[in-house]
Structures are given as structure tokens and as C-alpha cells.
């Protein structure tokens, strides 16, 4: 039994004996004792004063005396006003360390057949361009959240919705037809998503040139002012007209257009898969908007028949959300075509048919907050049991020190390029610090990969997801401070200690004896490690991977301070040596498991 649970049960029994009254477990408030007071855990006594009808100090004293008498985990106590500071017996700390030592997944809850099913949507790319820095943050948050929800005992389905239809796709297709000369990923040596992205940029370049030329013409020939001339030029530009015609053909199922669309999308998917694999993320199920938009239209028509929505005179379909304090929301245009909301309804319908979803989490940027507020209302109205409680895991934008990302002009921060740069920087930094001594070229490459990706992921995930963030590649690679490499290096250092111990013939015991020696720093480390389960639970409650990241950093810092103050392999006695080896081994285990919840690998050597 956990120390806190053991003490809480004893507190309830003590209150019953002292004041003849049963109290619920929720009334027992235990917290870490503040560093300027003596003790390990503190019981807040104020909730019991109505029952005791005594001063806070007297109530605390009475409960403390019974805890020392009846609870083996409590060795002593002191009272500070309404706070009962408890000294935990060393035997209890040893028992807790043994429990950790026996549990490879300490702090995590098992998934069972009865576990609720949580579906998490993330990534959501467009098939007209490669993934960029914003997608990196999205994918890392989605993947980490999936690991955290699973560690809290949920079944998890990781899903992706690919935006593979619409005018933006037609722009890339049309540009390739006009200027591609049959270019392929194989002939160009480019990843498919990069190749298609180049044609999206090319379309925009030619389109802007057309608009500029037409604008001048309309201003000169027709005497229009600048704004009117530009608006007319955008409408009249031949390229945009062709793209719209192509979209109409796609909607009508034109064989030629559909075949080109399929071919170019497949190039993009192959490119995406490569990036996902490098980034270490994957999906259990991928949906495509080209499939879901028809489902959405059908669902909206069904809602229309049931009187949930209404049709305007121009034949468009709307939802009236004024009773919810919002406005009216367009669901189908007058020509019957769908909007994003329709597609999201269709995707939800398909998913609900595929899986018995208990909770749905959408990992999407905060610019879509209103969209998901509306989607929640509409899904609830349409009868989805999780509609009202759907979670929009809303995150902020990510920028580089040299400014915001720009789309269309081809100046986005490319995900593949960023990952390659991070790995290259990790290689250079490790070389400069002399961390690659006696390693093969293959091992150097692997460690550079692990450290580079670890630096990228940790730097992004340690920030509260709701905040906009500045990603600084140079800061992220630092081997000191709150960074991924600092934590990875500490893990590798502990693994090195364990290898040296094994070489000296020291095997870790299955359990430490109850009288194993422990000093205050070691007890503080055990107490910190014991927080891991609560941190995992809080991260799921808050939908916040940053809680895990910052816990891993704090634990790493505490271990390094301990290691600075006390030798492990040169401890004074064999008993101390074994105790510290078990302690270090479990710190490494929790660091490894915590970092895995962030999608970050830890190297055995560095």
C-alpha cells in the first residue's frame, strides 16, 4: 500500500476513535512538507475542526499521537498551527523503493477490457505541401497525449484526418500539368510531398503575376480604383478559373482528373510516411476528407429532416445556434457543396461507426477554438454520446527566432529540414564536447539521431501547449539546463554506473532489506520518484505533456545533486552501495518511462 494511502486510512481511523465520527477519504489532505519545516508529509487539520471542536494545535496533537501509535509508516510528528508534519519511518521508504523496484511500469495504470476508449486526432495535413514546424508541434503533442492517456489506463486509438480535396489540391495538380514535364519523385530525387509543395508555390507565383497584370489593365482600361481592380483581377485570373473548373470535374468524378489526383496524392502520402517515421509518430486509423465529406452531407440532410437544421431560400442549409449564445452556422452551400464543419460531422459519423468512442480529443491549433465549440454543439444535437464532452486540445503557434512562418511563398519551416538540422547539430555538439570517444560511426549516427530528436521534442513539449512558443534550435541542444540532452545524458550516466557495477560483480537484489540505510537526500529522491503516478494522472486531467517534461527535468536535477554529494560505487559500506544502485536504477527507469510518454528515446551511452 502506498505510504499516503496507509496514512490516510490511519487518519480516518484516528478521527473515528477520537471524535466518534466517520469522515470520507476526500477530507484527508496530505501534501509534501514545506522545506523550511521538519517532516516528509503534512496533514492539513482544518477540515476536522468542526468535528473535534478543539483548537487546530490540539486536534493535530491528538491525531499525531494516534498515528505514531497505530501507523507503522509514521515515526514521529510536529505541530505547526493547523498543520501536522509527519516524519515517515525509514522502513516505509525502503518498502516504497522496493515496490518501485518490482514494478517496471511504476506510476502507470494497466489497460483492461473494461477501460474506456479515447480517440485522439492529430496531424491533419493538407496534401498540397509537406509538413512544417506547426505540424511538428501538433504531431508531438498528439503522440505524447496518446501515451499519457494510455498510461492512465485508457484504450487509445490514434487517428489522422487528411485534407485531400478542395481548390488547394487542384492548384498543385494544375501547376504540375502546366509546368511539370512529367516530373516524379523518382526522376527529381525529391520526396513526394516536397515535389507537390513546389508546384503549389509555383501556382501561387504565376497566379500573383496574372493578378498584377490584370489589375493594372483594369485600372488603366476601366478606370477602377486599386481595390476594385485587384478584386476583379483575382476573379478573372485564368489560372484560378482553370483550378475551379478542375475542382468541378473532380466533384463530378471525371476519370482523368481523379486519376491524376490519386497519383499525386500517393506521392504525398509516401513523403508524409517518411516524415512520420523519422519523427517517431504513427496512427491506428487514417481518414480522408474525400470520403468523409459525403458522409457529412448525408448526416446534415438527416438533421434537416429531423428539424435540427433549416434551409434558407437560396437552398443553403444552416444550424441556428442563437440559443447557445452563438450565431447561425452554414453547413451546406446553396449549390449543395460541403464546408469544413460538414466534413468534420461526416468524419465523426464514420469514426463512431468504426469504434465505441467514449472520449474524442482533437489536437488542433487555437485558431480553431470557435469551430470546435460549434462542432461540439452540433454533434451533441445529432446524438453522438461524446459530442458535448469532446475535447479540443487547443495549442498555440510555434515560431522561430527569425520570425513567423509564411505559407504559399515557399518559406515555411520545413519539418524534414528542421529534423535533419537538429540531428546534424546534435552530432556537432557531441563531437565538440568529446562525447563520442571510442564509438563506431554507426553508434555516433544513432546517438546523434536520438539526441537531436530528443532535443527537438523536449523543447517543444516542455512548454504549456496553450501558449505560443519560440523554438530556438541552439538552446534546445544544450547539455545543461532544462533540455532533452541534459535528461538523456543523466540517464546514460546512470546506465554507465550500472554497467560498471555489473563488471565488478555486483548484482541488483530483488528486494532491499527493511533496515537498508537511507539518508535524507535518498529519502527525498524516493519521495520525488513516488510523485510520478500523480504527475501522469495530472497530465491526463490537464491534457498537458509539459507536466511530464518538467517532472523528468526536476527528477534529473535532484538525482544529479545527489550524485554530486554522494558516491555510489565508492560508498562506505556494501549495504549503502546496493541501496544506491537500486535507487539509481529506479531513477533511470522512471526517467526512461517518463521520456517515452513524450515520445523521446534515451540512449544507453552518450
Beta strands, then each sheet from edge to edge (+ up, - down):
strand 1: 29-32
strand 2: 41-44
strand 3: 74-80
strand 4: 83-88
strand 5: 117-121
strand 6: 155-162
strand 7: 285-288
strand 8: 310-311
strand 9: 317-320
strand 10: 328-332
strand 11: 359-365
strand 12: 391-395
strand 13: 398-400
strand 14: 469-471
sheet 1: 1+ 2- 4+ 3-
sheet 2: 7+ 6+ 5+ 11+ 12+
sheet 3: 8+ 9- 10+
sheet 4: 13+ 14+
end
